[in-house]
Structures are given as C-alpha cells and as structure tokens.
C-alpha cells in the first residue's frame, strides 16, 4: 500500500544542488551506507570530495526539522564518482599577464567521451592535450604526454594502430569509457560511432587549419548516470580542468581565448525565472577564469527532445475550479529514478498523486516534504523549495519500477498529478540522457507526459515542429531546449540544428524549441538533402563515415567556426 510519511513544513532553503535527490538514494537503503560525493568551491580550486550517506542524511534531516544550517561552500552533491574515496581537486589556472582580444583566434576544447583523436582525418587539427578527470593523486586530471599523443597520431592510420591506441587509453584513463570494468560491456568499440569522435570531426569541418585542440574525457560514471545529477556536479570541475590543460599547453604568458564544446547531455528544465545552482556554478567558473585573463566561451546544443513529450504548460485555474490534472507515464523494468519538476508561484501548494492502481496520495498545502512509501519501503519523495525569488519548484521523484535486492520500486504506469495553487505552472521531465547503457541487464527507461489532445504529427503527416496543431494540449514542444541554454551569461552560446536541401530549409525534427517566440537560438545545417538525412561524420578511429544527426553536431560545427574569430551569436534569454 502506498502512503506519504515523514511530512515536513520547514523551508528547504540553502541545501546544495541535488541534495534531496541524493537523500532519496540514502533512504532507499540499497546499500548499508551508500557513498556520495560533494563539489566544494574554494578560492583557487574546485574539489570533489567523499560524503558518506550518514552525513548526507544528517544534513537534510536537520533542515527538515527547521534547523537553519551553517553556511557551506558545498555547491552540489551526487552519488559517488570517486575510486577508493580519493578526492578529485582541480586548481584554477594562474593569472596570465594579459587578456586576449575579443575577436582573437581561439583554441578549442572538447569535453566528451570516446574521442579517437588519432583518426587520420584529423591531421589538420593540432591535438595539444588529452586528459581525463582523475583523483587528487594525479592533480585532478590525468594527461597524456606530448610523446604519447604524437605516437598515437602516428600509428592511427591502421586497424592495429587503432587497437593499440584504445588499449593505451584504457590503461592511461582507467575511469573512462575506454576501460571495461569486470562484467561490463565496452561503451566504445571499433566499427561503431563514438560521440566524442564525431564531435571532433564536426569541429574540424569549420575550424581553421592547424587549430589547437584540447580533449577532456568525462568519467564513465558520469555517462552511465541517467539522472543528470553527476553531470551537473562534474561540469564546473570539467571546465576548470580543460582550461588548466589549455593554459599549460599555451605556456604562462600567451593570451588565451578558449571555445569549449560541451555536447554531451541535454538536461531538461525551466526556461526562465528559475535559478539552477549548477548553471550558476558554471558561470562562476567562467567568471573566475576571466579574472585570470582566460576568456572562456561555452558552446551548447539545444537538445534533441522536441518530440520527447517532456514539457507541459499548466494554465492558471479558473476561480473556484481545480487546475487540469497532468498524466505522467513511467515504464516497467526501469532501473533509473524518474523525476518530474513543477515550477509555480511561490509557496507550497497542495499536491495530489494518483498511482496507476488508483491509490491517492495528497500532500497538504504548506507541506514542503514527504516520503512516498510502498508498505515499509521508501520508493520516492516529493519536496518544494524556492527556485528563485519569484518561482518555486515542486519535484516528484519515483524510484525505478524494477525491484532491487528484494526492495520494490515505485509502481509503473500512468500517474496523475493534481497541482493546487494559483497562476500558471510548468512541468518538466528530468530526462534520462545517459546514451550509454552500461549494464544491459539493468536498463534505463525514460518517462513522459501524456495528453489526448497532443498531436505527434502535423497535417502533412510529418513529426510536428511546434504546437500549432494542438493548442489545447497541456503537453508542449515549446520549452524543450536544454536548461543549459537558458542562462543569461553572454558567454554561453546555444546552437540548434536545421535541415537544408533542394533550395529549402527548416528546423530539424528533433531540435529543442524555446519556450517563448523570438528566443530561437542560432542554428547550423546538420541534416540534408532532406529533414531525415544526417551529416556524414567520422565516428571511430578509421576513415569510415557514419550519417549522424543531432544538435550536438550543430554545436560542434559552430565551435569550429568560432575558433577562427568571433561570429554573430545570440544567447537564449
């Protein structure tokens, strides 16, 4: 039987990013004392340190009882990323003598996974540094030597050389996708396209000859996390790390302008008004680098979720009437938690959850927290906290439906949510964006929103590009751009995708759509000669071409173009 327990009314302010989502993991007790980590911001460094489950529970439960809590420099918490508990600390680069001119040619940095930098098609690029985030014993980052990079490039033109290079990276970067932990299938392999390699090829299509490139491999643990918690925690650290790589390669005195492509992962979320902590952390790292005379710009894809049914616009209720209910469908056999965020006017409104079997759970107005239990087992939680001065967030997190260690998951099927309060509200599915299925016996299965009025195809029978054909649907395409593309920092450059062919052009059928008209990001041509045909790109260590689509490709093309000097861009508001 489902029930709500451990109800609280305390103000849940001041908690680090993702603390409550991590708290659910601790309360589900899949391990006796599950390990976590926390990102700590210092004056000259960012550090990922171990945090045990007991300490995390104490932090959150003190706040649930109304304790104010001491000021903390902890930016975010996440499930453990560290091997053997060693901290991962990345120092910010030292201040350079002069800042680069705004239109100076830029060096390029790629933060991704599976980067076969030795592909013979990349010889016109200068691979200056290759690294991987690592525990503190390696200074926060493991890097190949100049000789190792040159040797890998020299032997990269043969199958045997490609195989040798992959084994070399597996040994050099044991926490990356190039290594295979026992019992796990390889995440990258010859003959199959790897995301990072395709991004480097797309960069090279528009980058000037001889462009200097720095490649940072993300940890495997980040890529197999379907919740996005680890990515949000690691991203500020990765920016500092790749900036340090570029600074060391350029020498201590040369002006440094760096264009960074982060094309992996498109977290969903609010389009305006909210203030995601991880987005603030990203801007703070960029600002800290600017104070050190390093000009860093971040190029970002808008995301591929136009058709994902992950956004809903909830109208304000009529006087004396209830707001229309929202249907959220979860799937059986899911080993990832499902998360739905509701953004609304300030306050903690009443929230009613109706489970697939008809069980009804109501969290009262003014309550900010409750656990969802199935009999004696925790299977989810709901909480409300300020997202900014003007918008509050209510989030529902359900554990995956697949049972683990004799513990049940949340029921799967169509959940119905009724949100009280006044004013308009928006709902966003926190998407399962892993892309890499690390354990095929424990699959991630994404959830989505439903409305009978939603139309998947337009009048021509093609996938819809906007919401013109279903004006009465709660589920919308508007607002499907990545939350990373919603920051107001002019150094964040969102890029969408379009198709071109036969003298025609149009938005790609997958490219995320901004929430408001007139805020469409810049685009690059990816598909053609028609809307369903991707761009031929190298994806492994060979010269073979794979046809690939996605706003990641568009962002990579824009990154290469920006390296030659400033081009007109617009940041999404």
Order of alpha helices (4+ residues) and beta strands (2+ residues): beta-alpha-beta-beta-alpha-beta-beta-beta-beta-beta-alpha-alpha-alpha-beta-alpha-alpha-beta-alpha-beta-beta-beta-beta-beta-beta-beta-beta-beta-beta-beta-beta-beta-beta-beta-beta-beta-beta-alpha
